[in-house]
Amino acid sequence: MRAATAALAAALVAAAAPASAGGDWQARQKGQTCFVKASPVASTNAPPGRGAVYVAVVHNRAERNFDAVSVVSGFPDVTRSNALVEIEGHTFELLPFGNAAFVRAGKPERDIIAAMSRPGTMKVVWTSSVDGTTIVDNYSLQGFKESKAAADRACGRTSSVASR
């Protein structure tokens, strides 16, 4: 289901109309799906020709799947890579699958969204288990909380970040 959510988010990024933009994050909606997304502000050791890279938090009302956090790598397959997110001293392990990596559902997703809702920066670290290459994508968290609240409203949900 997480892979389907990432594929859906990827397809919607270009097609969905912005619901709101806050800082470096955009809230978008298309039909039953609402999401926020941001691209890295900087990357280290990324090869030329890398595809689309972004982080998205997706609500899919039709599937009753909310707050799905996915990180799209820009590569066709990162299944044999290690991926983690670092936010202001906290580290979150990701589960690579296909071209993206995902945060485990439940408490891990709630924890990373809470961390993303505070001012600061976020790093996504990709390490290839094949050759040991490490790529670091740096994201600003400016505007995440406001954009996430806009996506929550667009999908008729009580904001999961309003009180944080």
N, C-alpha and C positions, 0 to 999 in steps of 0.2 A: 504494500500500500504506500509506503514512503517513496519508493521509486516512482510510482504513478504520480504522486504528489509533486515530486521534483520535475517530472516530465511535463505535467500540467502547468506548473509555475513557469517553466522555460517557454512554453508555447504562449502563455498569457503575457509575458513581459513585453513583447512587442505589440500585442493586440489590445491589451486592456487600457482603458482611459484612466489617467491619474485621478484618484479620489482626493488626494492631498499630497503635498510635499513638505517635508520638514527637515531642514539641515541637509544631510547627505542621504536621507532615506525618502522613499516614495511609497505612498499607499495607493494601491490600485484595486479595481474591482471589475470582474467580468462575470455576469450571470451569478451563479451560486458560489463563486470563488472570490475571496478577498485576500490580499497579501501585501506585505511590505518587503521592499528589497533595497539593497545597496550594493554598489561595486566597490572594489578596493580603491583607496586613495593612493596606495603605493604597493609595489610588489618587489621582492628581492629574489634574484636567481631564476626568474621566470623566462622560459625560452621564447624566442620570437615566434609569432604565429599561433600563440595560445588562444583558444576560443574564449567564449563568454565566461566570466568569473563573477560570481555574486553570492550573497547570502539572502535567503528569503524565509519569511515566517508566513505560513499559508493557513487560511481557513477554507475548508471545502464543506459548505453546508449540505450539499447533496450526499456526501459520504459521512457526514457527522464527524469529521476529522478537523480538529482545531489546534492552532498553535504548533503546527508541524514545522520544525526548523530544519532547513536543508542548506548545504553549502555546495554550490556548483563549481567544479574545479577548473574548467576550461580544457580538460583532456577527455579523450573518448572513454578511458577506463582507468579508474583509480582503485579498483577492488584490491589490488595487491600493494596498496600504500597504507601508511599510517597517517591519520589526520587528527588534529586536535585544535581546540580553540583556547586562547589565553585572553582573559579579560581581567585587567587590574589585579593580578596576583592569583586569579582562580583559573584552573585548567579543566577543560571539558573534553572528554574523549568522544570522537566521532566514529560512526560506523560507515566505512566506505562501501559503495555499491554503484556499479556503472560509472557514470561521469560525475557523481556527487558523493557527499557524505552526509550522514543524518545524525541527529541527537536522539538518543533513546526517548521513547514516549513517556509521559508521566512526569515524575519529579525531576529527572534531568532536564526536560524541556522547560519546566517551570523555573528551575534554577538558572538556566542560561538566559531565559527571557528577562528574569529579574536582574541579572548582571548586565545585560545589554541595555536595560532601562536607566542605568545610572550614567552620569557623564564619564567620558573617557574614551579609550580606544580598544579595539579588538584585533587580535592576530589570529589568522588561520595558518597553521603549519602543516604542510604536506611533506611527508618523507617517503620516498620510493623504497620499497623493500627489495627491489631488483638491483638498483645501483647506488642506493644511499643518498641520492640527490634530495636536497631540502629546498622547498620554495615557501616563502612567507608572504602572505597577503595581509596588508594592514588596512583596517576599516576604521572610520570615524563612527562613533555612536551618537554624534550630534543629530538630533531630530528623530532618533528611533522611537522614543517614548511617545511623542506626539503623533508620528505616522502610524504606530501600532494602535494607538487609541482611535485614529480615524478608520483604520481597517476594521477594528472591532465594531465601531458604530455602523459601518457600511454593511457588515454581516449580521447586525442585530444582536451583538454580544456585549455583555458587560466587560469593560476593559480589564484585562488581567494585569495591567501595569498601572492603573489609576492610583492605587494607594501606595505605590512604592516610591 
